[in-house]
Amino acid sequence: MRLKNQVVAIDAGNTSIKIGVFENGQLKVVHRTDKEHFSKKIQSIGIKSAVISSVLSKDETEQLGLLFNSPLFVTSETKTPI
């Protein structure tokens, strides 16, 4: 049995948060939620690996990251390629 390599990509905007669920490098589903319901949505997805891009404040962005194991934060200062 092949293990699933799962990660979520999060785009946190001012009005909504988009969550892309990737499995073995393929986008499987996209969810849209707000800050109020984000934690519950992430818990229902159950994936602990994340890449987070956000226009929210540093504090709000760090709060989003607390739900994951060592999330990768992508900012305007991130050196690419990663």
C-alpha positions in Angstrom: 0.0 0.0 0.0 1.4 3.4 -1.0 1.4 6.1 1.7 -0.5 9.3 0.9 1.7 12.5 0.8 -0.9 15.1 1.9 -0.5 18.8 2.4 -2.8 21.8 2.5 -2.1 25.1 0.8 -3.7 28.1 2.5 -4.3 31.5 1.0 -5.6 33.7 3.7 -7.2 36.9 2.4 -9.0 39.7 4.1 -12.5 38.3 3.5 -12.0 34.6 3.1 -9.5 31.8 3.4 -9.0 29.3 0.6 -7.7 25.8 1.5 -6.3 23.6 -1.3 -5.9 19.9 -0.3 -3.1 18.2 -2.2 -2.5 14.4 -2.3 0.7 13.1 -3.9 1.2 16.4 -5.7 -2.3 16.6 -7.1 -4.9 19.1 -6.1 -7.9 17.1 -4.8 -10.3 19.7 -3.5 -10.6 23.4 -2.6 -12.5 24.7 0.4 -13.4 28.3 1.2 -14.1 29.5 4.7 -13.7 32.5 7.0 -11.4 33.1 10.0 -14.2 32.2 12.4 -14.7 28.7 10.9 -11.1 28.0 9.8 -10.0 25.9 12.8 -13.1 23.7 12.6 -12.6 23.2 8.8 -8.9 22.3 9.2 -9.7 19.8 12.0 -12.3 18.2 9.7 -9.7 17.8 7.0 -7.2 16.3 9.4 -3.9 17.1 7.6 -1.0 18.5 9.6 1.3 19.7 6.8 0.7 23.2 5.4 2.0 26.0 3.3 0.5 29.3 4.3 0.4 32.6 2.3 -1.5 35.4 4.0 -2.3 39.1 3.8 -3.5 39.0 7.4 -1.4 40.6 10.2 1.6 38.7 11.4 -0.2 37.7 14.6 -3.3 36.4 12.7 -1.1 34.5 10.3 0.9 32.9 13.1 -2.5 31.9 14.8 -3.4 30.0 11.6 -0.1 28.2 11.7 -0.7 26.8 15.2 -2.9 24.1 13.8 -0.1 22.5 11.9 3.2 20.8 12.4 6.0 23.2 11.3 4.0 25.0 8.6 5.9 26.8 5.8 5.0 30.5 5.7 5.4 32.1 2.2 5.8 35.9 2.3 7.1 38.6 0.0 10.5 38.0 1.7 10.6 34.2 0.9 13.5 33.3 -1.3 12.6 31.2 -4.3 12.8 28.6 -5.4 12.0 26.9 -2.1 
